């Protein structure tokens, strides 16, 4: 238990030293940048998942013998 507390104390001290080195504007910029990059990654993953399931839906509709027009209407 003492090793865990010591490791946590060192981590907190490093975090506070890092915070003291930067201005609030620097920290806000870094947090904003991380949020923007995170949003971009989430949107890219979402687009890939949507593309995959639209493709699978179109394959299933074609396998059922639906016409191309009907399949495209369902898969909009």
Backbone torsions as a table, in degrees:
resi	resn	phi	psi	omega
1	UNK	NA	-37.5	-178.6
2	UNK	-66.9	-34.8	178.2
3	UNK	-64.6	-37.7	178.7
4	UNK	-66.4	-43.1	178.8
5	UNK	-64.2	-39.4	178.9
6	UNK	-65.5	-44.8	178.7
7	UNK	-62.3	-41.1	178.6
8	UNK	-64.9	-41.0	178.7
9	UNK	-63.2	-41.9	176.8
10	UNK	-64.4	-40.4	178.7
11	UNK	-62.8	-45.3	178.9
12	UNK	-63.2	-40.4	179.9
13	UNK	-65.5	-40.1	176.5
14	UNK	-65.3	-40.1	178.6
15	UNK	-63.6	-44.0	178.9
16	UNK	-66.7	-37.2	176.9
17	UNK	-64.3	-39.4	178.5
18	UNK	-65.4	-43.4	179.0
19	UNK	-63.1	-37.9	-178.1
20	UNK	-69.4	-21.3	-178.6
21	UNK	-78.1	-22.8	-175.2
22	UNK	-112.6	151.9	176.0
23	UNK	-82.0	164.1	177.3
24	UNK	-58.5	-33.0	177.3
25	UNK	-65.2	-41.0	178.2
26	UNK	-62.1	-44.9	-179.1
27	UNK	-65.9	-41.7	178.1
28	UNK	-62.3	-39.6	177.9
29	UNK	-63.9	-43.3	-179.7
30	UNK	-65.5	-43.3	179.2
31	UNK	-64.6	-43.8	178.1
32	UNK	-61.8	-40.1	178.0
33	UNK	-64.8	-42.8	178.5
34	UNK	-63.6	-40.2	178.1
35	UNK	-64.6	-41.6	179.5
36	UNK	-64.3	-44.1	179.2
37	UNK	-66.2	-40.8	176.9
38	UNK	-61.6	-41.6	177.7
39	UNK	-63.8	-41.6	178.6
40	UNK	-61.8	-44.8	-179.8
41	UNK	-63.3	-44.2	179.2
42	UNK	-61.3	-42.8	179.8
43	UNK	-66.5	-38.1	177.9
44	UNK	-66.1	-43.6	178.0
45	UNK	-62.9	-41.9	178.8
46	UNK	-62.5	-41.6	178.9
47	UNK	-64.7	-39.7	179.5
48	UNK	-66.6	-42.6	178.8
49	UNK	-64.4	-44.2	178.5
50	UNK	-61.5	-42.8	179.1
51	UNK	-61.0	-43.5	-178.8
52	UNK	-61.2	-49.1	-176.6
53	UNK	-72.5	-30.7	173.6
54	UNK	-64.8	-40.9	178.6
55	UNK	-64.4	-43.2	178.3
56	UNK	-63.9	-40.0	178.2
57	UNK	-63.2	-43.4	179.0
58	UNK	-63.4	-40.0	177.0
59	UNK	-62.9	-42.5	179.0
60	UNK	-65.5	-40.9	179.0
61	UNK	-65.8	-39.4	176.9
62	UNK	-66.7	-36.7	179.6
63	UNK	-66.7	-28.1	178.2
64	UNK	-80.0	-5.6	176.7
65	UNK	88.3	16.8	178.0
66	UNK	-73.4	150.3	179.5
67	UNK	-69.1	162.0	-177.8
68	UNK	-62.7	-36.4	-179.2
69	UNK	-66.4	-44.2	-179.8
70	UNK	-67.0	-42.6	179.2
71	UNK	-61.2	-42.2	179.0
72	UNK	-66.6	-34.8	178.9
73	UNK	-67.3	-40.0	177.4
74	UNK	-68.8	-30.7	-170.6
75	UNK	-99.5	22.4	-179.9
76	UNK	-66.2	NA	NA
